[in-house]
Amino acid sequence: MATPKQRAKSPATPFPVPQSREQVDQAIARIGALQRDRVRIHADKDEKMALINQAHKERLEPMENEIRSLQQGIQIWCESRRDELTQAGKVKHHDFPAGTIKWRLRPPRVVMRSIEAVLDALFQRGLDRLIRTRQEINKEAILAEPETILGVPGIKIEQGEDFVVEPFETKLEEVA
């Protein structure tokens, strides 16, 4: 018995393909209209979000201030009784019926002002080991002199091409 011939099937394109110059022009115009609508919708959304954020900020601000005030008062009270609450420094927390207070050391961090002056001072004192020198490839220089990398393994210059549709812009009128 002969095996039936296999038909090559290709899926239909999931998007409309214009069949004439006029249809391409109409499609570009439609893209422009959709983009303008998208801008309007985003602007409307942003305006509504700003109003919602402002309303919530007005409701939340007094609560945030009260929380901050209560925390400061609790800290002052607990600091004045720290030895008692931490069993003379054996623990760094204390449990109350409503919650726990804790003293936590933050990790150390380096704070610098005027980095240039700090670098100069470190160099002058011979503390070069505290200065990190970072080596990296200068891609701008390679693009300026592409012939210099010929034959260097692991490096090549690529260039792609994009297809861009730019509908003509029409100014949106301000709606007052």
C-alpha positions in Angstrom: 0.0 0.0 0.0 1.3 3.4 -1.0 1.7 6.0 1.8 -0.4 9.1 1.3 1.3 12.3 0.3 2.0 14.7 3.1 0.7 18.2 2.5 2.8 21.1 3.6 0.7 23.2 5.9 1.7 26.7 7.0 -0.3 28.6 9.5 -2.2 31.7 8.4 -0.7 35.0 9.3 -2.2 36.2 12.6 -2.3 39.8 11.3 -3.8 41.5 8.3 -1.5 42.0 5.3 -2.3 45.0 3.1 -2.9 44.2 -0.5 -2.3 47.6 -2.0 -0.6 51.0 -1.4 -4.0 52.4 -0.3 -4.4 49.7 2.3 -0.9 50.4 3.6 -1.7 54.1 3.9 -5.0 53.3 5.7 -3.1 50.9 8.1 -0.6 53.6 8.9 -3.4 56.1 9.5 -5.1 53.6 11.8 -1.8 53.1 13.7 -1.7 56.9 14.2 -5.2 57.1 15.5 -4.6 54.1 17.9 -1.4 55.8 19.2 -3.2 59.0 19.8 -6.0 57.2 21.6 -3.4 55.3 23.7 -1.8 58.6 24.7 -5.2 60.0 25.7 -6.0 56.9 27.8 -2.6 57.0 29.5 -3.0 60.7 30.3 -6.5 60.0 31.7 -5.2 57.1 33.8 -2.3 59.2 35.1 -4.6 62.1 36.0 -7.0 59.7 37.9 -4.0 58.0 39.6 -2.7 61.4 40.7 -6.1 62.3 42.3 -6.3 58.9 44.0 -2.7 59.2 45.3 -3.4 62.7 46.6 -6.6 61.6 48.4 -4.9 58.6 50.0 -1.9 60.8 51.0 -4.2 63.2 52.8 -5.8 60.3 54.7 -2.5 58.5 55.4 -0.3 61.4 56.4 -1.9 61.9 59.9 -1.5 58.2 60.6 2.1 58.2 59.5 2.8 61.3 61.7 1.1 59.6 64.7 3.0 56.3 64.2 6.3 58.3 64.0 5.4 60.2 67.1 4.5 57.1 69.1 7.7 55.3 68.0 9.8 58.2 69.2 8.1 58.3 72.5 8.5 54.5 72.9 12.1 54.8 72.0 12.8 57.5 74.6 11.0 55.5 77.3 12.8 52.3 76.4 16.3 53.9 76.1 15.9 55.3 79.6 15.2 51.7 80.8 17.5 49.8 78.4 19.5 47.9 81.1 16.3 46.7 82.7 14.6 45.7 79.4 17.7 44.0 77.9 18.7 42.2 81.2 21.8 44.4 81.4 22.7 43.9 77.7 22.2 40.1 77.6 19.5 40.4 75.0 18.6 43.1 72.4 14.9 42.9 72.6 12.0 43.0 75.0 8.5 41.5 74.6 5.5 43.5 75.7 2.0 42.1 75.7 1.2 44.1 72.5 4.5 43.6 70.7 8.3 43.5 70.8 10.9 46.3 70.7 14.4 45.6 69.4 17.7 47.2 69.2 19.5 46.2 66.0 23.0 47.2 64.8 23.1 48.1 61.1 26.0 46.7 59.1 28.9 49.1 58.8 29.1 51.3 55.7 31.6 53.6 54.2 30.5 57.2 53.8 32.5 59.6 51.6 32.4 63.2 50.6 34.5 64.5 47.8 35.7 61.3 46.2 38.5 63.0 44.4 40.0 64.3 47.7 39.7 60.9 49.3 41.5 59.3 46.3 44.3 61.8 46.5 44.7 61.3 50.3 44.8 57.5 49.9 47.4 57.8 47.1 49.5 60.2 49.2 49.5 57.8 52.2 50.5 54.8 50.0 47.1 53.1 50.6 46.7 52.1 46.9 45.4 48.7 48.1 42.2 50.5 49.2 41.6 51.7 45.7 39.8 49.5 43.2 40.9 49.8 39.6 38.4 48.4 37.1 39.4 47.3 33.7 36.7 47.1 31.0 36.4 47.1 27.3 36.0 50.5 25.7 33.2 49.8 23.2 33.1 53.4 21.9 36.8 53.1 20.9 36.2 49.8 19.1 33.4 51.3 17.1 35.6 54.3 16.2 38.4 51.9 15.0 36.7 48.7 13.9 39.7 47.5 11.9 41.8 47.1 15.1 39.8 44.1 16.3 40.1 42.0 13.2 41.2 38.5 14.3 40.5 39.1 18.0 38.5 36.1 19.2 35.3 36.7 21.1 34.6 40.1 19.7 32.7 41.3 16.7 30.7 44.3 15.6 27.0 43.7 14.8 24.5 46.0 13.2 20.8 45.2 12.8 17.9 46.9 11.0 14.5 47.8 12.4 11.3 48.4 10.5 9.6 51.5 11.8 6.1 52.9 11.0 5.7 56.6 11.9 2.2 58.0 11.3 2.1 61.7 10.8 1.2 63.4 14.1 -1.8 65.6 14.5 -1.9 67.9 17.5 -4.4 66.9 20.1 -6.6 69.7 21.1 -6.8 70.6 24.8 -10.1 69.8 26.2 -11.0 72.2 29.0 
